[in-house]
Amino acid sequence: NGNIIIGEHVNIDTTHTTVYGKEHLVATLGVDNLIIVHTPDATLVCPKDRAQDVKKIVDELKSKNKKELL
């Protein structure tokens, strides 16, 4: 289905999605073309075509003094 999975994952009708979650199970249902990253500090979910905009999240966190998440 074009998925890239790292970690434990339950997949129902999920296509072209990248899932990274080593800390616990990540389950997806009916999603397409997403990036899902779970770490102990945060979870990111975004369309693959917006991955280049992750820098905007970093900038937002910096402006709110959330440097411990970076």
C-alpha positions as CSV (number, residue, x, y, z in Angstrom):
1,N,0.0,0.0,0.0
2,G,3.0,2.3,-0.2
3,N,3.3,2.7,3.6
4,I,6.6,3.0,5.5
5,I,6.2,1.8,9.1
6,I,8.7,2.0,12.0
7,G,7.3,0.6,15.2
8,E,4.1,-1.2,16.1
9,H,1.2,-0.3,13.8
10,V,-2.3,-1.3,13.1
11,N,-3.3,-0.4,9.5
12,I,-6.9,-0.3,8.2
13,D,-7.3,1.1,4.8
14,T,-4.2,3.3,5.1
15,T,-2.1,4.1,2.0
16,H,1.1,6.0,1.1
17,T,1.6,7.0,4.8
18,T,4.8,7.1,6.8
19,V,4.4,6.1,10.5
20,Y,7.1,6.4,13.1
21,G,6.2,5.4,16.7
22,K,8.5,3.2,18.7
23,E,7.1,4.1,22.1
24,H,3.6,2.6,21.6
25,L,1.1,1.4,19.1
26,V,0.0,3.8,16.4
27,A,-3.3,2.9,14.7
28,T,-4.5,4.4,11.4
29,L,-7.8,4.1,9.8
30,G,-8.7,5.3,6.3
31,V,-5.8,7.8,5.9
32,D,-3.7,8.5,2.8
33,N,-0.5,10.4,2.2
34,L,0.3,11.4,5.7
35,I,3.4,11.6,7.9
36,I,2.8,10.5,11.5
37,V,5.7,10.7,14.0
38,H,5.3,10.0,17.7
39,T,8.1,10.6,20.2
40,P,8.0,10.7,24.0
41,D,7.7,14.5,23.7
42,A,5.3,15.2,20.9
43,T,3.3,13.8,18.0
44,L,3.3,15.2,14.5
45,V,0.6,14.5,11.9
46,C,0.8,16.2,8.5
47,P,0.2,15.6,4.8
48,K,3.3,14.5,3.0
49,D,3.1,17.5,0.7
50,R,3.4,19.8,3.7
51,A,6.5,18.2,5.3
52,Q,8.7,21.2,4.3
53,D,6.5,23.3,6.5
54,V,7.6,21.5,9.7
55,K,10.0,24.4,10.2
56,K,6.9,26.6,10.9
57,I,6.2,24.4,13.9
58,V,9.7,24.7,15.1
59,D,9.6,28.5,14.8
60,E,6.2,28.6,16.7
61,L,7.7,26.4,19.5
62,K,10.7,28.7,19.7
63,S,8.5,31.8,19.9
64,K,6.6,30.2,22.8
65,N,9.8,29.2,24.7
66,K,9.0,25.5,24.2
67,K,12.7,24.7,23.5
68,E,12.6,21.5,25.5
69,L,10.5,20.0,22.7
70,L,13.1,20.9,20.0
